[in-house]
Amino acid sequence: MPDRDELLTFESVEDPPGIEVIDRIERLRYQLHTSGVVSPTPIDTGECLFPVDRAVAVGTEEIVLPTVVGVCVRDGSGEMITNVGHLESESLGKGTYVLELSAQVQTYLVVEGPLEITADLVEVRMEFGDPQEVIIGALSRHDRPVATVTTTDDPVDMMAAVSSFGSALKTTNPERSFPFNRGHPPAITLGESLDIPEPVERPATGIQLEVPPEYGAIYTAAPLSYYTGAEIVPGSTPRLVTDSGFEHALDKPDGLERGVEQTLKQLFLLDCIVRTEGIYTIELHERNEIEKQLDLDWGRLYNLPIAERVANYLEIPYALVRDQVPEWRLTVHIEPGRSTVEQLPFVVDDLAVVRTTDGIPATSPSGTTMPAASDGGVITRSAAETSSTEEKSYVEPEATDSLEQAWIGPSIPIGASKLTQEAFHNRLNLEPTDGEISITIVLNDERMSEERDLVNQTYGNRAALPFDVTVKRDLTTTELRDQLRQEHSFLHYIGHTEEDGFECADGKLDAATLSETGVDAFLLNACNSYRQGIHLIEAGAVGGIVTLNDIINDGAVRIGETIARLLNAGFPLRAALTIARDESILGGQYIVVGDGGMTVTQAASRTPNLLDIRRTGDEFAMDIKMYATDDAGLGTVYMPHLPDNDEYFLNSGNIASFQVPKDDLADFLKLEDVPVRNNGELHWSSSVSVEELE
């Protein structure tokens, strides 16, 4: 892995003139437009006043941001002065200012005043009057384990190993609720003895979690231990205790899992509110709502040591804060075996809720009924004349209120992603790239060309991002093997597969025979593609979408097109499939294998979102549903660019329902191309008019 400063590059662009900041490992980029063509000069990062990986200087009369992002204005000492959002402006006098941009790549500008900052509905303009040197610094959000902890399968040793996760916190104050302040926990491997290497040091928070010395209890407590920096110790009565004597029961009437989940969510929400007293003094919707029920001294809470702050938080009944807790991104269902501990750091890095269960055995996924033979002309994507008879072990995890579900265990989950350890390690080993987003569409049956045409029009239609979209047809086994070895950001396969391979022009290619693959992510839109997808993960891919049984071509086309549009709009694999499942009776046949948080492209507004719109008289009711990403995780804030809105919202799930006049809605739909659900049907904001909405 290269040094962190090698992960970021600054490139001059000419049309329009400016500079593009590129995170080469996270495959994110953002442009800043200037008054003329510039040549960035590398400078010492210390001149940026904030921690950054790389910094450059350019000369310009203005900086224009091509999208509306929040601009946090600080003085030279780091003190926040103001925050400029959409339809706002600010005049700043003489002095040194640090401008923090909430863009896809975390970016800081150091400028000298006076300057004018103006944000309209489409861009943010920063004007200096005269040419000046502007310092631009950037910080990669890429994170990886700093070390590997070894543990035996003894539960007490595992407690010590899992307790090390808190070492990845970059702060113990409420700002740890921002995803960029939560580093990746140390990796874990099973061995002959417990070994916690020197770089790993848990913060002294004065908090302990007492749980039974059992795998299930330890795994359940892991996210809470990580977020609070708490040590996990054996105890017959599950509880959170502090060194001042405070106790909080974790074993609620509906069990330890619900108790830990509830505690984690309460602490997280209140941290998000209290942090508005710190370095980010914004108008937060959740704080305004909580203050209608609670009269708390937020400033006092901000300045307390973490153990005292946690104790104060947990004295508040959960029922008073429940409605403001953001919808959690992910619940991971785990079979509590000894080897599961090695995947736990990656689960905790997502701040996922952990549930330990054997699951509910199932015979098959939903939507498996195939048309009778008399329905002549129906095309399936099976390479065989009959469906596969291979016996599969299915499991159906218990439904939760998280946006997405995942499963760790040997069975095949229904309605949840299949997590694998290889995928997580493959994600960490991704190589930096300066190139375009390379998407390859493989069509191995011309009867399915409708999907090829639809997705070929979809991928790469975003002018601000560089794409290389290639279509391959009727590949032989040798040609497909060669394609799978080449570097591809995404592979969209349309054709036939069976358990033992991809159907090619001259036979079958079994992905199990690949020693490596250059494919990062994939959609295998063919019958019974699960095994081939797993083999691609084992060969080096990070994540993909596959099918569990035979699928009908018409339904596969609809799902394939929907997934393509969602991925192109910046939705992660897991979120894209969650939405697309509702578009066809075949939805239950598709699952994600590997790391479902993988994205193919970046979202225009950092956090991809779906709008649910319905007419209410002369106005429209609009619900905005946000889908957190690895880049914009839980704790990120989002401001809808609506004329009457001045609040930020926590970014996961349904953030609010807005009453929007017709003209304002028409303007809002033009800001970016997002999925729109109306009367149960999925549309896209770029192709639907307000007059068509019911």
C-alpha positions as CSV (number, residue, x, y, z in Angstrom):
1,M,0.0,0.0,0.0
2,P,1.5,3.4,-1.0
3,D,1.9,6.3,1.5
4,R,-1.2,8.3,2.3
5,D,0.2,11.3,0.4
6,E,0.4,9.2,-2.7
7,L,-3.4,8.4,-2.5
8,L,-4.2,12.0,-3.4
9,T,-3.4,13.9,-6.6
10,F,-4.2,17.4,-7.9
11,E,-4.6,17.7,-11.6
12,S,-5.1,20.9,-13.7
13,V,-8.2,21.0,-15.9
14,E,-8.8,23.4,-18.8
15,D,-12.5,23.2,-19.7
16,P,-13.6,24.9,-17.5
17,P,-10.3,25.9,-16.0
18,G,-9.5,24.7,-12.5
19,I,-8.1,21.9,-10.5
20,E,-9.4,18.4,-9.8
21,V,-8.7,16.7,-6.5
22,I,-8.6,12.9,-6.9
23,D,-8.6,10.3,-4.1
24,R,-6.9,7.4,-6.0
25,I,-7.8,4.6,-3.7
26,E,-11.4,5.5,-2.9
27,R,-11.9,6.5,-6.5
28,L,-13.4,9.9,-5.6
29,R,-12.9,13.2,-7.3
30,Y,-14.0,16.8,-7.1
31,Q,-13.3,19.9,-9.2
32,L,-12.8,23.4,-8.2
33,H,-13.0,25.9,-11.0
34,T,-10.7,29.0,-11.2
35,S,-10.6,32.3,-13.1
36,G,-8.0,30.8,-15.5
37,V,-5.9,27.8,-16.1
38,V,-3.7,27.0,-13.1
39,S,-0.6,25.0,-12.4
40,P,-0.8,23.6,-8.8
41,T,2.5,24.0,-6.9
42,P,3.1,21.4,-4.2
43,I,3.6,22.9,-0.7
44,D,4.2,21.7,2.9
45,T,0.9,20.4,4.4
46,G,1.5,22.4,7.5
47,E,0.5,25.5,5.7
48,C,-3.0,24.2,5.5
49,L,-3.7,24.7,9.2
50,F,-5.7,21.5,9.3
51,P,-4.4,17.9,9.1
52,V,-4.3,17.0,5.3
53,D,-2.4,14.4,3.3
54,R,-1.3,16.8,0.5
55,A,-1.5,20.5,-0.3
56,V,-0.9,22.7,-3.3
57,A,-1.0,26.4,-4.1
58,V,-2.7,28.1,-7.1
59,G,-3.2,31.7,-8.2
60,T,-6.7,32.8,-8.9
61,E,-9.3,35.6,-8.5
62,E,-12.1,33.2,-7.5
63,I,-12.9,29.6,-6.7
64,V,-16.2,28.2,-8.0
65,L,-17.6,24.9,-6.7
66,P,-19.7,23.2,-9.5
67,T,-22.2,21.8,-6.9
68,V,-23.7,23.3,-3.7
69,V,-21.8,21.9,-0.8
70,G,-21.6,23.3,2.7
71,V,-18.7,25.7,3.3
72,C,-17.6,25.9,6.9
73,V,-15.7,29.1,7.5
74,R,-13.0,29.2,10.3
75,D,-10.5,31.9,11.3
76,G,-6.8,31.2,11.3
77,S,-7.0,29.6,14.8
78,G,-9.6,27.1,13.7
79,E,-12.6,28.8,15.4
80,M,-15.8,28.4,13.4
81,I,-17.2,31.8,12.1
82,T,-20.1,30.7,10.0
83,N,-21.4,28.0,7.7
84,V,-22.6,28.9,4.2
85,G,-25.3,26.7,2.7
86,H,-27.6,26.9,-0.4
87,L,-29.1,30.2,-1.2
88,E,-26.9,31.9,1.4
89,S,-24.1,34.4,1.1
90,E,-21.4,35.8,3.4
91,S,-19.0,38.8,3.2
92,L,-15.7,38.4,5.1
93,G,-13.2,41.2,5.8
94,K,-9.5,41.1,6.0
95,G,-7.8,38.1,7.7
96,T,-6.8,34.5,7.2
97,Y,-9.7,32.0,6.7
98,V,-9.9,28.3,6.4
99,L,-12.8,27.1,4.3
100,E,-13.8,23.4,4.9
101,L,-15.7,22.0,1.9
102,S,-18.2,19.1,2.4
103,A,-17.3,17.6,-1.0
104,Q,-16.7,14.1,-2.1
105,V,-13.0,14.5,-1.2
106,Q,-12.4,16.3,2.1
107,T,-10.9,19.6,1.0
108,Y,-9.7,22.7,2.8
109,L,-8.9,26.1,1.3
110,V,-6.7,28.7,3.1
111,V,-7.4,32.2,1.7
112,E,-6.9,35.8,2.7
113,G,-9.8,38.2,3.0
114,P,-11.7,40.1,2.1
115,L,-13.9,37.7,0.1
116,E,-17.5,37.1,-0.9
117,I,-19.1,33.6,-0.7
118,T,-22.4,33.1,-2.5
119,A,-24.3,29.9,-2.9
120,D,-27.3,29.5,-5.2
121,L,-29.1,26.4,-6.2
122,V,-26.4,25.0,-8.5
123,E,-22.9,26.3,-7.4
124,V,-20.9,28.1,-4.7
125,R,-18.8,31.1,-5.8
126,M,-15.9,32.5,-3.7
127,E,-14.6,35.8,-5.0
128,F,-11.4,37.5,-3.8
129,G,-11.5,40.7,-5.9
130,D,-7.9,40.5,-6.9
131,P,-5.7,37.5,-7.8
132,Q,-4.2,35.8,-4.8
133,E,-2.5,32.6,-3.8
134,V,-5.0,30.0,-2.5
135,I,-3.8,27.0,-0.6
136,I,-5.8,23.8,-1.3
137,G,-5.3,20.8,1.0
138,A,-7.1,17.4,0.8
139,L,-7.4,14.5,3.2
140,S,-8.2,10.9,2.1
141,R,-11.0,9.2,4.0
142,H,-9.4,5.9,3.2
143,D,-8.7,3.9,6.4
144,R,-7.3,0.5,7.1
145,P,-6.3,-1.5,10.2
146,V,-3.0,-0.3,11.7
147,A,-2.2,-3.7,13.1
148,T,-3.4,-7.3,13.5
149,V,-4.4,-8.6,16.9
150,T,-4.0,-12.4,17.5
151,T,-6.4,-14.2,19.8
152,T,-7.1,-17.8,20.8
153,D,-10.6,-19.1,20.7
154,D,-10.9,-18.7,24.5
155,P,-13.8,-16.2,25.1
156,V,-11.8,-14.2,27.7
157,D,-9.0,-13.8,25.2
158,M,-11.5,-12.7,22.5
159,M,-12.9,-10.1,24.9
160,A,-9.4,-8.6,25.2
161,A,-9.0,-8.7,21.4
162,V,-12.3,-7.1,20.7
163,S,-11.7,-4.5,23.4
164,S,-8.8,-3.3,21.2
165,F,-11.3,-1.9,18.6
166,G,-11.6,1.4,20.5
167,S,-7.9,2.1,19.7
168,A,-9.1,3.2,16.3
169,L,-11.1,6.2,17.6
170,K,-9.5,9.4,16.7
171,T,-11.2,11.3,19.6
172,T,-13.4,10.4,22.5
173,N,-15.4,13.6,22.4
174,P,-18.8,13.8,20.7
175,E,-17.1,14.5,17.3
176,R,-16.4,10.7,17.1
177,S,-19.9,10.5,15.8
178,F,-18.5,11.9,12.5
179,P,-17.4,8.9,10.4
180,F,-14.0,10.5,9.6
181,N,-13.2,10.3,13.4
182,R,-13.8,6.6,13.6
183,G,-10.8,4.7,12.2
184,H,-10.7,1.1,11.1
185,P,-10.5,-1.3,14.0
186,P,-7.4,-3.6,14.2
187,A,-7.7,-6.8,12.2
188,I,-8.0,-10.0,14.1
189,T,-6.6,-13.5,13.4
190,L,-6.9,-16.7,15.4
191,G,-3.7,-18.1,16.8
192,E,-2.1,-20.0,19.6
193,S,-1.9,-17.1,22.1
194,L,-3.3,-13.6,22.7
195,D,-1.1,-10.9,21.2
196,I,-2.0,-7.2,21.1
197,P,0.8,-5.4,19.3
198,E,2.2,-2.1,20.5
199,P,0.5,0.3,18.1
200,V,-2.8,-0.9,19.4
201,E,-3.8,1.0,22.6
202,R,-7.4,1.4,23.8
203,P,-8.2,4.9,25.1
204,A,-8.6,5.2,28.9
205,T,-12.4,5.9,28.9
206,G,-13.3,4.5,32.3
207,I,-16.1,2.4,30.7
208,Q,-16.5,-1.4,30.9
209,L,-19.1,-3.7,29.3
210,E,-19.8,-6.7,31.4
211,V,-21.2,-9.7,29.4
212,P,-21.1,-13.5,29.7
213,P,-17.9,-15.0,28.3
214,E,-19.7,-16.4,25.2
215,Y,-19.0,-15.8,21.6
216,G,-22.5,-14.5,20.9
217,A,-22.4,-11.9,23.7
218,I,-18.9,-10.7,22.8
219,Y,-19.9,-10.2,19.1
220,T,-23.1,-8.4,20.1
221,A,-21.2,-6.0,22.3
222,A,-18.4,-5.3,19.8
223,P,-19.9,-2.2,18.1
224,L,-20.7,-0.6,21.5
225,S,-17.2,-1.4,22.8
226,Y,-15.7,0.2,19.7
227,Y,-17.8,3.3,19.8
228,T,-17.3,4.0,23.5
229,G,-13.7,2.7,23.8
230,A,-15.0,0.4,26.5
231,E,-13.3,-2.7,27.7
232,I,-15.3,-6.0,27.5
233,V,-15.0,-8.1,30.7
234,P,-16.7,-11.2,31.9
235,G,-19.9,-10.7,33.9
236,S,-23.0,-12.7,34.6
237,T,-25.3,-9.7,34.4
238,P,-24.8,-7.7,31.2
239,R,-24.3,-4.1,31.9
240,L,-22.3,-0.9,31.1
241,V,-20.4,0.4,34.1
242,T,-18.1,3.4,34.6
243,D,-15.2,3.9,37.0
244,S,-17.4,6.4,39.0
245,G,-19.9,3.7,39.9
246,F,-22.6,4.3,37.2
247,E,-24.4,1.2,36.0
248,H,-26.7,0.7,33.0
249,A,-28.4,-2.6,32.3
250,L,-27.8,-4.0,28.8
251,D,-30.0,-7.1,29.2
252,K,-33.4,-5.5,28.3
253,P,-36.7,-7.4,28.5
254,D,-36.3,-8.4,24.8
255,G,-32.7,-9.5,25.3
256,L,-29.0,-8.5,25.3
257,E,-29.0,-7.8,21.5
258,R,-31.8,-5.2,21.7
259,G,-30.3,-3.7,24.8
260,V,-26.9,-3.2,23.2
261,E,-28.5,-1.9,20.0
262,Q,-30.6,0.6,21.9
263,T,-27.7,1.8,24.0
264,L,-25.5,2.3,21.0
265,K,-28.1,4.2,19.1
266,Q,-28.9,6.5,22.0
267,L,-25.3,7.4,22.6
268,F,-24.7,8.0,18.9
269,L,-27.7,10.2,18.5
270,L,-26.9,12.4,21.5
271,D,-23.3,12.7,20.4
272,C,-24.5,14.0,17.1
273,I,-26.6,16.6,18.9
274,V,-24.0,17.6,21.5
275,R,-21.2,18.0,18.8
276,T,-23.1,21.1,17.6
277,E,-21.6,22.8,20.6
278,G,-18.1,22.0,19.3
279,I,-16.3,22.8,16.1
280,Y,-19.4,22.4,13.9
281,T,-22.1,24.8,15.1
282,I,-24.9,24.0,12.6
283,E,-28.7,24.0,12.8
284,L,-29.4,20.3,13.3
285,H,-33.0,19.1,12.8
286,E,-32.6,16.3,15.4
287,R,-31.5,18.8,18.1
288,N,-34.4,21.1,17.4
289,E,-36.8,18.1,17.8
290,I,-35.2,16.8,20.9
291,E,-35.3,20.2,22.5
292,K,-39.1,20.1,22.3
293,Q,-39.0,17.4,25.0
294,L,-35.8,17.8,26.8
295,D,-34.1,20.8,28.4
296,L,-30.5,19.9,28.6
297,D,-27.3,21.9,28.9
298,W,-25.6,20.7,25.7
299,G,-22.5,22.8,26.3
300,R,-21.9,21.2,29.7
301,L,-22.4,17.7,28.2
302,Y,-19.9,18.5,25.4
303,N,-17.1,19.3,27.9
304,L,-17.6,16.3,30.2
305,P,-15.2,13.4,30.1
306,I,-16.6,10.5,28.1
307,A,-17.6,8.3,31.0
308,E,-19.5,11.1,32.7
309,R,-21.1,12.1,29.4
310,V,-22.2,8.5,28.7
311,A,-23.7,8.3,32.2
312,N,-25.7,11.5,31.7
313,Y,-26.9,10.3,28.3
314,L,-28.2,7.0,29.6
315,E,-30.1,8.6,32.4
316,I,-32.5,9.8,29.7
317,P,-35.3,7.3,28.9
318,Y,-34.8,5.9,25.4
319,A,-38.4,6.5,24.6
320,L,-37.8,10.3,24.6
321,V,-35.1,10.1,21.9
322,R,-36.2,7.0,19.9
323,D,-38.0,8.9,17.2
324,Q,-34.9,11.0,16.3
325,V,-32.5,8.0,16.0
326,P,-31.5,7.8,12.3
327,E,-32.4,4.6,10.5
328,W,-29.3,2.4,10.9
329,R,-27.4,1.5,7.7
330,L,-26.8,-2.1,8.5
331,T,-27.7,-5.1,10.7
332,V,-25.3,-8.0,10.4
333,H,-26.6,-11.5,11.4
334,I,-23.8,-13.7,12.6
335,E,-23.6,-17.4,13.3
336,P,-21.5,-17.2,16.5
337,G,-18.7,-19.6,15.7
338,R,-15.1,-19.1,16.7
339,S,-13.8,-18.0,13.2
340,T,-16.4,-15.3,12.9
341,V,-14.2,-13.1,15.1
342,E,-11.9,-12.5,12.1
343,Q,-14.7,-10.7,10.2
344,L,-15.8,-8.7,13.2
345,P,-13.5,-5.7,12.7
346,F,-15.0,-5.1,9.2
347,V,-18.5,-5.3,10.6
348,V,-17.7,-2.9,13.4
349,D,-16.0,-0.5,11.0
350,D,-19.5,0.0,9.5
351,L,-20.9,0.6,13.0
352,A,-23.3,-2.2,12.2
353,V,-25.8,-3.6,14.7
354,V,-24.8,-7.3,15.4
355,R,-27.3,-10.0,16.0
356,T,-26.2,-13.6,16.7
357,T,-28.6,-16.2,15.4
358,D,-28.8,-19.5,13.7
359,G,-31.4,-17.9,11.4
360,I,-34.6,-19.5,10.1
361,P,-34.0,-22.4,7.7
362,A,-35.6,-21.8,4.3
363,T,-36.1,-24.1,1.3
364,S,-35.7,-21.5,-1.4
365,P,-35.8,-17.7,-2.1
366,S,-39.1,-16.0,-3.2
367,G,-40.0,-15.5,-6.8
368,T,-38.9,-18.9,-8.0
369,T,-42.0,-19.9,-9.9
370,M,-41.1,-20.4,-13.6
371,P,-43.5,-20.4,-16.5
372,A,-45.0,-23.6,-17.7
373,A,-43.6,-25.2,-20.8
374,S,-46.8,-24.2,-22.7
375,D,-45.8,-20.5,-22.3
376,G,-43.7,-20.8,-25.5
377,G,-41.2,-18.0,-26.2
378,V,-40.3,-17.3,-22.6
379,I,-36.5,-16.9,-22.3
380,T,-34.7,-17.9,-19.1
381,R,-31.1,-17.2,-18.4
382,S,-30.2,-20.8,-17.6
383,A,-27.6,-22.6,-19.6
384,A,-29.3,-25.9,-18.9
385,E,-32.7,-27.3,-20.1
386,T,-33.8,-27.7,-16.6
387,S,-33.1,-25.9,-13.4
388,S,-30.1,-26.8,-11.2
389,T,-30.8,-29.6,-8.8
390,E,-27.8,-28.8,-6.6
391,E,-28.9,-28.9,-3.0
392,K,-28.4,-25.5,-1.3
393,S,-28.7,-24.6,2.4
394,Y,-30.8,-21.4,2.6
395,V,-31.4,-19.3,5.7
396,E,-33.7,-16.3,6.3
397,P,-32.4,-13.8,8.9
398,E,-34.9,-12.1,11.1
399,A,-36.2,-8.8,9.7
400,T,-34.9,-5.6,11.4
401,D,-35.5,-1.9,11.0
402,S,-32.1,-1.3,9.4
403,L,-31.9,-0.2,5.8
404,E,-29.8,-3.2,4.8
405,Q,-29.2,-6.7,6.1
406,A,-26.2,-8.9,5.9
407,W,-25.2,-12.5,6.9
408,I,-22.1,-14.2,8.1
409,G,-22.2,-18.0,8.1
410,P,-22.0,-21.0,5.8
411,S,-25.6,-20.9,4.5
412,I,-27.0,-18.8,1.7
413,P,-29.1,-15.9,3.1
414,I,-32.5,-14.8,1.7
415,G,-33.1,-11.1,1.7
416,A,-29.6,-10.3,3.0
417,S,-26.1,-9.9,1.7
418,K,-23.5,-12.7,2.0
419,L,-20.4,-11.3,3.7
420,T,-17.1,-13.1,3.1
421,Q,-13.7,-12.4,4.7
422,E,-12.0,-12.5,1.3
423,A,-14.0,-9.6,0.1
424,F,-13.0,-7.4,3.0
425,H,-9.3,-8.1,2.5
426,N,-9.7,-7.6,-1.2
427,R,-11.2,-4.1,-0.5
428,L,-8.1,-3.2,1.7
429,N,-5.8,-4.4,-1.1
430,L,-7.3,-2.3,-3.9
431,E,-4.6,-0.5,-5.9
432,P,-4.7,3.2,-6.4
433,T,-5.8,4.3,-9.9
434,D,-5.7,7.6,-11.8
435,G,-7.7,6.1,-14.7
436,E,-11.3,6.2,-15.8
437,I,-14.2,4.2,-14.2
438,S,-13.9,1.2,-16.4
439,I,-17.2,-0.6,-17.0
440,T,-17.4,-3.7,-19.2
441,I,-20.7,-5.2,-20.4
442,V,-20.5,-8.8,-21.6
443,L,-23.4,-10.0,-23.7
444,N,-23.2,-13.7,-24.3
445,D,-26.7,-14.2,-25.8
446,E,-27.9,-11.8,-28.5
447,R,-31.5,-12.6,-27.5
448,M,-30.8,-10.5,-24.4
449,S,-29.6,-7.5,-26.3
450,E,-32.4,-5.3,-24.9
451,E,-30.6,-5.1,-21.5
452,R,-27.3,-4.5,-23.2
453,D,-28.8,-1.5,-25.0
454,L,-30.5,-0.1,-21.9
455,V,-27.5,-0.3,-19.6
456,N,-25.0,0.9,-22.2
457,Q,-27.0,4.1,-22.4
458,T,-27.0,4.3,-18.6
459,Y,-23.4,3.8,-17.6
460,G,-21.1,6.7,-18.0
461,N,-23.8,9.4,-18.7
462,R,-22.4,11.7,-16.0
463,A,-20.4,14.5,-17.7
464,A,-18.4,15.3,-14.5
465,L,-16.9,11.8,-14.2
466,P,-14.6,10.0,-16.6
467,F,-15.9,6.7,-17.8
468,D,-14.7,4.0,-20.2
469,V,-17.6,1.8,-21.1
470,T,-16.9,-1.3,-23.3
471,V,-19.3,-3.9,-24.7
472,K,-18.1,-7.5,-25.5
473,R,-20.3,-10.0,-27.3
474,D,-20.3,-13.8,-27.7
475,L,-17.0,-14.4,-25.9
476,T,-15.2,-17.7,-26.0
477,T,-13.9,-19.3,-22.7
478,T,-10.5,-18.0,-23.5
479,E,-11.8,-14.5,-24.2
480,L,-13.9,-14.4,-21.1
481,R,-11.0,-15.6,-19.0
482,D,-8.9,-12.8,-20.4
483,Q,-11.6,-10.2,-19.6
484,L,-11.9,-11.5,-16.0
485,R,-8.1,-11.1,-15.6
486,Q,-8.1,-7.5,-16.8
487,E,-8.7,-4.5,-14.6
488,H,-12.4,-3.5,-14.5
489,S,-14.2,-1.2,-12.0
490,F,-17.4,-3.1,-12.8
491,L,-18.4,-6.1,-14.9
492,H,-22.1,-6.3,-16.0
493,Y,-22.6,-9.9,-17.4
494,I,-25.7,-10.7,-19.4
495,G,-26.1,-14.3,-20.5
496,H,-26.2,-17.8,-19.0
497,T,-24.5,-19.4,-16.1
498,E,-24.8,-22.6,-14.2
499,E,-23.2,-23.8,-10.9
500,D,-20.2,-25.0,-12.9
501,G,-19.5,-22.0,-15.1
502,F,-20.3,-19.2,-17.5
503,E,-21.8,-20.3,-20.8
504,C,-19.5,-19.2,-23.6
505,A,-19.5,-19.6,-27.4
506,D,-17.3,-22.7,-27.1
507,G,-18.2,-24.2,-23.7
508,K,-18.2,-23.2,-20.1
509,L,-15.7,-21.2,-18.0
510,D,-15.7,-22.0,-14.3
511,A,-14.5,-18.9,-12.3
512,A,-13.1,-21.4,-9.8
513,T,-10.2,-22.0,-12.2
514,L,-9.2,-18.3,-11.9
515,S,-6.1,-17.7,-9.8
516,E,-6.9,-13.9,-9.8
517,T,-9.3,-11.4,-11.3
518,G,-9.0,-7.7,-12.0
519,V,-12.7,-7.1,-11.6
520,D,-13.6,-4.9,-8.5
521,A,-17.4,-5.3,-8.6
522,F,-19.9,-7.1,-10.8
523,L,-23.5,-8.0,-11.6
524,L,-23.9,-11.5,-13.0
525,N,-27.4,-11.1,-14.4
526,A,-27.8,-14.8,-15.3
527,C,-29.5,-17.9,-13.8
528,N,-27.8,-19.6,-10.9
529,S,-24.8,-17.2,-10.8
530,Y,-24.2,-17.4,-7.0
531,R,-21.3,-19.9,-7.1
532,Q,-19.6,-18.1,-10.0
533,G,-19.9,-14.8,-8.0
534,I,-18.4,-16.4,-4.9
535,H,-15.5,-17.7,-7.0
536,L,-14.8,-14.2,-8.3
537,I,-14.7,-12.9,-4.7
538,E,-12.2,-15.7,-3.9
539,A,-10.1,-14.6,-6.9
540,G,-9.9,-11.0,-5.8
541,A,-13.2,-9.1,-6.4
542,V,-14.7,-7.0,-3.7
543,G,-18.4,-7.4,-4.2
544,G,-21.1,-8.3,-6.6
545,I,-24.8,-9.0,-7.3
546,V,-25.8,-12.6,-8.2
547,T,-28.8,-14.8,-8.6
548,L,-29.8,-17.9,-6.6
549,N,-31.9,-19.8,-9.2
550,D,-33.4,-19.5,-12.7
551,I,-34.6,-16.1,-13.7
552,I,-36.9,-15.0,-16.5
553,N,-35.4,-12.7,-19.1
554,D,-38.0,-10.0,-19.0
555,G,-37.7,-9.6,-15.2
556,A,-33.9,-9.8,-15.4
557,V,-33.9,-6.9,-17.9
558,R,-36.0,-4.7,-15.6
559,I,-33.8,-5.4,-12.6
560,G,-30.6,-5.1,-14.6
561,E,-31.5,-1.7,-15.9
562,T,-32.6,-0.5,-12.4
563,I,-29.4,-1.7,-10.8
564,A,-27.3,-0.1,-13.5
565,R,-29.0,3.3,-13.0
566,L,-28.7,3.1,-9.2
567,L,-25.0,2.2,-9.4
568,N,-24.4,4.9,-11.9
569,A,-26.0,7.4,-9.4
570,G,-23.6,6.4,-6.6
571,F,-25.6,3.9,-4.7
572,P,-23.6,1.1,-3.1
573,L,-24.2,-2.5,-4.2
574,R,-26.3,-3.4,-1.2
575,A,-28.5,-0.3,-1.3
576,A,-29.0,-0.6,-5.1
577,L,-30.3,-4.1,-4.8
578,T,-32.5,-3.2,-1.8
579,I,-34.3,-0.7,-4.0
580,A,-34.2,-2.8,-7.2
581,R,-35.8,-5.8,-5.6
582,D,-39.1,-4.1,-5.5
583,E,-39.1,-3.6,-9.3
584,S,-39.8,-7.3,-10.2
585,I,-41.3,-10.5,-8.7
586,L,-37.8,-11.9,-9.3
587,G,-36.3,-9.5,-6.7
588,G,-36.0,-12.3,-4.1
589,Q,-33.7,-14.2,-6.4
590,Y,-30.9,-11.7,-6.2
591,I,-28.4,-11.2,-3.4
592,V,-25.1,-9.4,-2.8
593,V,-22.0,-11.4,-2.2
594,G,-18.9,-9.9,-0.6
595,D,-18.6,-6.3,0.5
596,G,-22.0,-4.8,-0.2
597,G,-20.8,-1.3,0.7
598,M,-18.8,-1.2,-2.5
599,T,-19.7,1.7,-4.9
600,V,-18.9,1.9,-8.6
601,T,-19.2,5.7,-8.9
602,Q,-19.6,8.6,-6.4
603,A,-22.9,10.2,-5.7
604,A,-23.4,13.8,-6.8
605,S,-24.4,14.9,-3.3
606,R,-22.1,12.5,-1.4
607,T,-25.0,10.6,0.1
608,P,-27.3,9.0,-2.6
609,N,-31.0,9.4,-1.9
610,L,-34.4,8.3,-3.1
611,L,-37.5,10.6,-3.2
612,D,-41.0,9.4,-2.5
613,I,-43.4,12.1,-3.8
614,R,-47.2,12.3,-3.7
615,R,-49.6,15.1,-4.6
616,T,-51.4,16.8,-1.7
617,G,-53.7,19.4,-3.3
618,D,-51.8,22.2,-4.9
619,E,-48.5,21.0,-3.3
620,F,-46.5,17.8,-3.0
621,A,-45.4,15.8,0.0
622,M,-41.8,14.6,-0.5
623,D,-40.0,12.1,1.7
624,I,-36.2,12.0,1.3
625,K,-34.6,8.6,2.1
626,M,-30.8,8.8,2.4
627,Y,-28.5,5.8,1.9
628,A,-25.2,6.0,3.9
629,T,-22.0,5.0,2.1
630,D,-18.5,4.0,3.1
631,D,-17.5,7.6,2.2
632,A,-20.5,9.3,3.9
633,G,-21.2,6.9,6.8
634,L,-23.5,7.2,9.8
635,G,-23.1,10.7,11.3
636,T,-22.7,12.6,8.1
637,V,-25.2,15.5,7.7
638,Y,-27.2,16.6,4.7
639,M,-29.1,19.8,3.9
640,P,-32.0,19.5,1.3
641,H,-31.7,22.4,-1.0
642,L,-35.3,23.7,-0.5
643,P,-36.1,27.4,-0.2
644,D,-37.8,27.1,3.2
645,N,-35.3,24.7,4.8
646,D,-32.4,25.9,7.0
647,E,-31.7,22.6,8.8
648,Y,-29.2,19.9,8.4
649,F,-30.3,16.3,8.9
650,L,-28.5,13.1,9.9
651,N,-28.0,11.2,6.7
652,S,-29.4,7.7,7.0
653,G,-33.0,6.6,6.2
654,N,-36.1,8.8,5.9
655,I,-34.9,12.1,7.2
656,A,-38.2,14.1,7.0
657,S,-41.3,14.8,5.0
658,F,-41.5,18.2,3.3
659,Q,-44.5,20.1,1.8
660,V,-43.2,21.5,-1.4
661,P,-44.9,23.9,-3.9
662,K,-44.9,22.8,-7.5
663,D,-42.3,25.3,-8.8
664,D,-39.9,24.5,-5.9
665,L,-40.3,20.8,-6.5
666,A,-39.5,21.3,-10.2
667,D,-36.3,23.2,-9.3
668,F,-35.3,20.5,-6.8
669,L,-35.7,17.7,-9.3
670,K,-33.3,19.4,-11.6
671,L,-30.4,19.5,-9.1
672,E,-29.3,15.9,-9.7
673,D,-30.6,12.7,-11.2
674,V,-32.1,10.6,-8.4
675,P,-34.7,7.8,-8.2
676,V,-38.2,9.0,-7.5
677,R,-41.0,6.8,-6.3
678,N,-44.5,7.9,-7.1
679,N,-47.6,5.8,-6.6
680,G,-45.5,2.7,-6.1
681,E,-43.6,3.2,-9.4
682,L,-39.9,4.1,-9.8
683,H,-39.0,7.0,-12.0
684,W,-35.9,9.2,-12.3
685,S,-35.9,13.0,-11.6
686,S,-34.2,13.7,-15.0
687,S,-37.1,12.1,-16.9
688,V,-40.2,12.9,-14.9
689,S,-42.1,16.1,-14.9
690,V,-44.0,17.5,-11.9
691,E,-47.2,17.4,-14.0
692,E,-46.9,13.6,-14.3
693,L,-46.7,13.0,-10.5
694,E,-49.9,11.7,-8.8
